[in-house]
């Protein structure tokens, strides 16, 4: 019964989104405000239905209802509850439904602000078209192609057990990317409305700055957490070689550029560039999601598909075509481009942002001076090495231990590190895997690093090959590695602080 309600909600959400798109277009064509109000109510209903369907899917995951296709493929009886967020957003069905619900909320908030500011009928209707298309495409993909709540007879227990996904950073990356993508949709909606109504004004500028700052902060934090995730899970390989994460650098850079332009003295060229960047932010964000196979975060079994990529490609392409059409037909759309006042940065925002950027640059520079050693240590053997700062290290093996339970197996190596004859706490590194009911591995093992971080250097030790009683270890000395997360937090805080109004000096 509940799953039937979820399927009905997905269908109604898609229908209401398409209905709102059509009535918004008719409102512009006929200049009828009642049609614009009807479209507004339809968008609220579509967003509500998408949220209801998402709630049903989450409830099915929590309850372990394997009658649903998504749950049968991405859940297991032994998956801890705290990892369900990453499991939800690691597959297209859950990621697209979450994106539709969150982006719909952002779009509805933009249209509501247009109402409050007394925007013209044309502006509200154009925003309705943008939100309707933004909701319609992923909802149609979810309902027609993916059907995550469709009934499923056979169980595929175990895919949700990926050790790679079962980590705090993975869950944080998923939530932050989803937040950034939802926030990236609002500037596009506001810009389509402003260009259609020739209202490129101060209210439009304020919306771009507020939503752009939120998108930038979320994406910066997600990228920093993703880089740490790769560093502490060495089998994932270098972060910059993973296209599923590097593609998110582009929308992060676009949103940061858009926010920075909003703090500069307004000119026609800068305002036109901000309008184009607002569209580019949405296009690059949707493209990053499409290149990831429709999943916000991927585990060891990435979800890809040509059909889904085609579905998602429609949305950014439509945004580009709509913008070109508005700029070509609306010869006066940017006539008042120099009118919006720029956001004057609070001094604290500038200082915090610059400090964060410098720390990130320092962490990146420190990576070039990292030193790595691959060793195999028997019990009580000692390995000695020097770090990049000349410190003398020794690592004494404390032995290898194995643990095997009904659903879990791990191999742990314990090391006693010493730096310049000063003993440090014992460091444990692990090769971890989860087992299905028949004893088979649910996924390839995850090699989880142990680390010791100081302000100037981070020590990382990881198993890179679990070879019985002689596992191979990788010992790395990475200067300034701890600066990355601190810098990302400061940069995100600076972006959010830029939203705070700062009074202009009296003349």
C-alpha positions in Angstrom: 0.0 0.0 0.0 2.8 2.5 0.9 4.8 1.6 -2.1 1.7 2.1 -4.3 1.4 5.6 -2.7 5.0 6.3 -3.6 4.6 5.3 -7.2 1.4 7.3 -7.5 3.3 10.3 -6.0 6.1 10.1 -8.6 3.5 9.9 -11.4 1.5 12.9 -10.1 4.7 14.9 -9.5 5.7 14.5 -13.1 2.3 15.3 -14.4 2.0 18.4 -12.3 5.4 19.6 -13.3 4.5 19.2 -17.0 1.1 20.9 -16.3 2.8 23.8 -14.6 5.2 24.2 -17.5 2.3 24.3 -20.1 0.2 26.7 -18.0 3.1 29.0 -17.4 3.8 29.2 -21.2 0.1 29.9 -21.8 0.2 32.6 -19.1 2.9 34.4 -21.1 1.1 33.9 -24.3 -2.3 35.1 -23.1 -1.1 37.5 -20.4 -3.5 35.9 -17.9 -2.5 36.1 -14.2 -4.9 33.3 -13.2 -2.9 30.8 -15.3 0.3 31.9 -13.6 -1.3 31.3 -10.2 -2.5 27.9 -11.4 1.1 27.1 -12.5 2.4 28.2 -9.1 0.0 25.9 -7.3 1.0 23.0 -9.7 4.7 23.5 -8.9 4.0 23.4 -5.1 2.0 20.2 -5.6 4.7 18.7 -7.8 7.3 19.5 -5.3 5.1 18.1 -2.5 4.5 14.9 -4.4 8.2 14.4 -5.2 9.0 14.9 -1.5 6.3 12.4 -0.5 7.8 9.8 -3.0 11.2 10.4 -1.6 9.9 9.9 2.0 8.3 6.6 0.9 11.7 5.5 -0.6 13.6 6.4 2.5 11.0 4.7 4.6 11.4 1.5 2.5 15.1 1.7 3.0 14.8 2.1 6.7 12.3 -0.7 7.0 14.2 -3.0 4.6 11.2 -3.5 2.3 12.8 -5.6 -0.4 9.6 -5.6 -2.4 10.9 -2.3 -3.9 13.4 -2.5 -6.7 15.7 0.1 -5.2 15.8 -1.5 -1.8 16.4 -5.0 -3.2 19.4 -3.7 -5.1 21.0 -1.2 -2.6 20.2 -2.5 0.9 21.1 -5.5 3.1 19.8 -6.8 6.3 23.2 -5.9 7.9 23.6 -2.4 6.5 23.9 0.0 9.4 21.2 2.7 9.4 23.7 5.6 9.4 25.0 4.5 6.0 21.6 4.6 4.2 22.1 8.3 3.2 25.1 7.3 1.1 23.3 4.3 -0.3 20.3 6.4 -1.2 22.4 8.9 -3.2 24.8 6.5 -4.8 22.3 5.2 -7.3 20.2 7.1 -10.0 16.8 6.3 -8.6 17.5 7.8 -5.2 19.8 10.6 -6.3 17.4 12.0 -9.0 14.4 11.8 -6.8 16.3 13.7 -4.1 17.5 16.2 -6.6 13.9 16.8 -7.9 12.5 17.3 -4.4 15.3 19.6 -3.2 15.6 21.6 -6.5 11.8 22.0 -6.6 11.9 23.5 -3.1 14.6 25.9 -4.2 12.6 26.9 -7.3 9.4 27.4 -5.4 11.2 29.7 -2.9 12.5 31.7 -5.9 9.0 32.1 -7.3 7.7 33.0 -3.9 10.3 35.8 -3.6 9.3 37.0 -7.0 5.7 37.3 -5.7 6.9 39.2 -2.6 8.9 41.6 -4.7 5.9 42.4 -7.0 7.5 40.9 -10.1 5.6 41.0 -13.4 3.4 38.3 -14.7 6.0 37.5 -17.4 8.7 37.0 -14.8 6.7 34.7 -12.6 5.5 32.7 -15.6 9.0 32.3 -17.0 10.3 31.1 -13.6 7.4 28.6 -13.7 8.6 27.3 -17.0 12.1 26.9 -15.7 11.0 25.1 -12.5 8.6 22.9 -14.4 11.3 21.7 -16.8 13.8 21.3 -13.9 11.3 19.1 -12.1 9.9 17.3 -15.1 13.0 15.8 -16.6 14.3 13.9 -13.5 10.8 12.9 -12.5 10.1 11.4 -15.9 13.4 9.6 -15.8 12.6 8.2 -12.3 9.1 7.2 -13.2 9.6 5.8 -16.7 13.2 4.6 -16.8 14.3 3.7 -13.3 11.1 3.0 -11.3 12.9 2.7 -7.9 9.6 1.9 -6.1 8.5 -0.7 -8.7 7.8 -4.2 -7.2 10.7 -6.6 -7.4 10.4 -10.3 -6.9 14.0 -11.4 -6.4 16.4 -10.1 -3.8 19.8 -8.8 -4.6 21.0 -8.6 -1.0 24.4 -7.0 -0.4 25.0 -4.1 -2.9 24.4 -1.7 -0.1 27.2 -3.2 1.9 30.1 -1.5 0.0 32.7 -0.7 2.6 33.7 2.2 0.3 30.4 3.9 0.9 30.2 3.0 4.6 32.2 5.9 5.9 31.4 9.3 7.4 33.1 11.3 4.6 31.1 9.4 1.9 27.8 10.4 3.6 29.0 14.0 4.0 30.0 14.2 0.3 26.6 12.9 -0.8 24.7 15.4 1.3 26.9 18.4 0.4 26.8 17.7 -3.3 23.0 17.4 -3.2 22.8 20.7 -1.3 25.1 22.4 -3.8 23.2 21.1 -6.8 19.9 22.2 -5.4 21.2 25.7 -4.6 22.7 25.9 -8.1 19.2 25.6 -9.6 17.9 28.8 -8.0 20.1 31.3 -9.9 19.1 29.7 -13.2 15.4 30.1 -12.3 15.9 33.7 -11.2 17.9 34.6 -14.3 15.4 33.1 -16.8 12.7 35.1 -15.1 14.8 38.3 -15.1 15.7 38.0 -18.8 12.2 37.1 -19.9 10.7 40.2 -18.1 13.7 42.5 -18.7 14.1 42.9 -15.0 17.8 42.5 -14.4 17.6 44.5 -11.2 18.9 44.7 -7.6 16.5 41.9 -6.5 17.8 39.6 -9.2 21.4 40.4 -8.1 20.7 39.7 -4.5 19.1 36.3 -5.3 22.1 35.3 -7.4 24.5 36.2 -4.6 22.7 34.4 -1.8 22.0 31.2 -3.7 25.5 31.3 -5.3 27.2 31.6 -2.0 25.3 28.6 -0.6 26.1 26.5 -3.7 29.8 27.5 -3.5 30.1 26.7 0.2 28.4 23.3 -0.2 30.5 22.3 -3.2 33.8 23.4 -1.6 33.1 21.4 1.5 32.0 18.4 -0.6 35.2 18.5 -2.7 37.4 18.8 0.4 35.7 15.8 2.0 35.9 13.9 -1.2 39.7 14.5 -1.5 40.1 13.3 2.1 38.0 10.2 1.3 40.3 9.3 -1.6 43.4 10.0 0.5 42.4 7.6 3.3 41.1 4.9 0.9 44.1 4.4 -1.3 42.5 1.8 -3.5 40.3 4.5 -5.0 43.4 6.0 -6.6 44.3 9.7 -6.9 41.4 12.1 -6.5 42.2 14.1 -9.6 42.0 11.0 -11.7 38.4 10.2 -10.7 36.0 11.9 -13.2 33.1 11.3 -10.9 34.5 13.8 -8.4 36.6 16.1 -10.6 33.6 17.1 -12.7 32.2 18.9 -9.6 35.2 21.3 -9.7 33.6 23.1 -12.7 30.3 24.1 -11.0 32.3 25.0 -7.8 34.5 27.4 -9.9 31.6 28.8 -11.8 29.6 29.6 -8.6 32.6 31.2 -7.0 33.2 33.3 -10.0 29.5 34.4 -10.1 29.6 35.3 -6.4 32.9 37.3 -6.8 31.5 39.3 -9.7 28.5 40.2 -7.5 30.9 42.0 -5.1 32.5 44.1 -7.9 31.3 47.5 -9.1 28.4 46.8 -11.6 29.0 47.3 -15.3 27.0 46.0 -18.2 29.7 43.5 -19.1 29.9 42.1 -15.5 26.1 41.9 -15.1 25.8 40.1 -18.5 28.5 37.7 -17.4 26.7 37.0 -14.1 23.6 36.1 -16.0 25.5 33.7 -18.2 27.3 32.2 -15.2 24.0 31.6 -13.5 22.9 29.4 -16.4 26.4 27.8 -16.6 26.2 26.9 -12.9 23.1 24.9 -13.4 24.3 23.4 -16.7 27.7 22.2 -15.2 26.0 20.9 -12.1 23.4 18.9 -14.0 26.2 17.7 -16.4 28.3 16.5 -13.4 25.4 14.5 -12.2 24.8 13.0 -15.6 28.5 12.1 -16.0 28.3 10.3 -12.6 25.5 8.1 -14.0 22.8 9.9 -12.1 24.3 9.2 -8.7 25.5 12.0 -6.5 28.2 9.8 -5.0 29.5 6.5 -6.3 30.7 3.4 -4.6 32.7 0.5 -5.9 29.9 -0.3 -8.4 29.3 3.0 -10.3 25.8 3.4 -11.8 26.1 4.4 -15.4 23.8 4.1 -18.4 23.6 5.7 -21.8 19.8 6.0 -21.6 19.9 7.9 -18.3 22.7 10.2 -19.7 20.4 11.1 -22.6 17.6 11.9 -20.3 19.7 14.2 -18.1 21.4 15.8 -21.1 18.0 17.2 -22.1 17.9 19.5 -19.1 21.2 21.5 -19.5 20.6 21.6 -23.3 17.2 23.1 -22.8 18.6 25.7 -20.3 21.2 26.8 -22.9 18.7 27.0 -25.8 16.3 29.0 -23.6 19.0 31.5 -22.6 20.1 32.0 -26.2 16.5 32.5 -27.3 15.9 35.1 -24.5 19.1 37.0 -25.4 18.4 37.0 -29.1 14.7 38.0 -28.9 14.9 40.2 -25.9 17.0 43.0 -27.3 16.4 45.1 -24.1 16.9 42.3 -21.6 20.3 43.6 -20.5 19.7 47.3 -21.3 19.7 48.1 -17.5 22.5 45.7 -16.9 24.5 48.3 -15.0 21.6 49.2 -12.6 22.0 46.4 -10.0 24.0 47.5 -7.0 26.8 45.2 -6.0 27.1 43.3 -2.7 29.6 45.1 -0.5 31.8 42.5 1.2 32.0 42.4 4.9 35.7 42.7 6.0 35.4 39.5 7.9 34.2 37.7 4.7 37.2 38.8 2.7 39.7 37.9 5.4 38.2 34.5 6.1 37.9 33.6 2.4 41.5 34.6 1.6 42.8 32.7 4.6 40.9 29.6 3.5 42.1 29.9 -0.1 45.7 30.2 1.1 45.4 27.1 3.3 44.0 25.1 0.5 46.8 26.3 -1.8 49.3 25.3 0.9 47.8 21.9 1.3 48.0 21.4 -2.5 51.7 22.5 -2.6 52.5 20.2 0.3 51.3 17.2 -1.6 54.1 17.6 -4.1 56.7 17.0 -1.4 55.1 13.9 0.0 57.2 10.8 0.6 55.8 7.3 0.2 57.3 3.9 1.2 55.9 0.4 0.5 57.0 -2.1 3.1 56.2 -5.6 4.3 56.7 -6.1 8.0 56.6 -9.4 9.9 55.8 -9.4 13.6 58.3 -7.3 15.7 60.1 -6.0 12.6 61.0 -2.3 12.4 61.0 0.1 9.4 62.9 3.4 9.6 62.5 6.5 7.4 62.8 10.2 7.4 60.0 12.7 6.7 60.3 15.7 4.4 61.2 17.9 7.4 64.1 15.7 8.4 62.4 13.9 11.3 63.6 10.3 12.0 60.7 7.8 12.2 60.6 4.2 13.1 57.6 1.8 12.9 57.6 -1.4 14.9 55.1 -4.0 13.9 52.9 -5.1 16.8 51.5 -8.0 14.9 48.6 -8.9 12.6 45.1 -9.8 13.8 42.1 -11.1 11.9 38.5 -10.9 12.8 35.7 -12.9 11.2 32.0 -12.8 12.2 28.8 -13.8 10.4 28.8 -10.8 8.3 32.1 -9.0 8.7 35.8 -9.8 8.1 38.8 -7.7 8.7 42.6 -7.9 8.8 44.3 -5.4 11.1 47.9 -4.4 11.3 49.1 -2.5 14.4 52.2 -0.3 14.3 54.0 1.6 17.1 55.4 4.8 15.5 58.3 6.7 17.0 59.4 10.2 15.9 62.8 11.4 17.0 62.8 8.8 19.8 59.4 10.0 21.0 56.7 7.3 21.1 53.3 8.0 19.5 50.1 6.1 20.1 49.7 2.8 18.3 48.4 3.1 14.7 45.9 0.5 13.4 45.3 0.0 9.7 42.6 -2.3 8.3 41.5 -4.2 5.3 37.7 -4.5 5.7 35.0 -6.5 3.9 31.4 -7.4 4.4 30.1 -10.9 3.8 26.8 -12.1 2.5 24.8 -15.0 4.0 26.6 -17.6 1.9 30.0 -16.3 3.0 30.9 -14.5 -0.3 32.3 -11.0 -0.3 29.6 -8.4 -0.8 32.2 -6.1 -2.5 35.9 -5.8 -2.9 37.6 -5.0 0.4 38.2 -1.4 1.5 41.7 -0.5 2.8 41.2 2.0 5.5 44.1 4.2 6.5 45.4 5.1 9.9 46.7 8.7 10.3 48.3 11.1 12.7 47.9 14.8 11.8 49.9 17.7 13.1 49.7 21.3 11.9 52.7 20.8 9.6 52.5 17.2 8.5 50.2 14.1 8.2 51.4 10.5 8.6 49.2 8.0 6.7 49.6 4.2 6.9 47.4 1.9 4.8 47.3 -1.7 3.7 47.5 -1.8 -0.1 47.6 -5.6 -0.5 46.2 -8.0 2.0 48.4 -11.0 1.4 47.8 -13.4 4.3 50.4 -13.0 7.0 52.5 -10.6 5.0 50.3 -7.6 4.0 52.0 -4.8 2.1 51.8 -1.4 3.8 52.1 2.1 2.3 53.6 4.6 4.7 53.2 8.3 3.5 54.5 11.6 4.9 52.4 14.4 3.5 53.3 18.0 4.5 50.5 20.4 5.3 47.7 17.9 4.5 45.6 18.9 7.4 45.3 22.4 6.0 42.9 21.2 3.3 39.8 20.7 5.5 40.5 23.8 7.6 40.9 25.9 4.5 37.7 24.5 2.9 35.8 25.3 6.1 37.1 28.8 6.2 36.5 29.4 2.5 32.9 28.1 2.8 32.4 30.3 5.9 33.7 33.3 4.0 31.3 32.7 1.2 28.3 32.5 3.6 29.5 35.6 5.4 29.4 37.5 2.2 25.6 37.3 2.2 25.5 39.4 5.4 24.7 43.0 4.3 27.4 45.5 5.0 26.4 49.2 5.1 28.0 51.6 2.7 29.9 54.5 4.3 27.9 57.7 4.5 28.9 60.4 1.9 
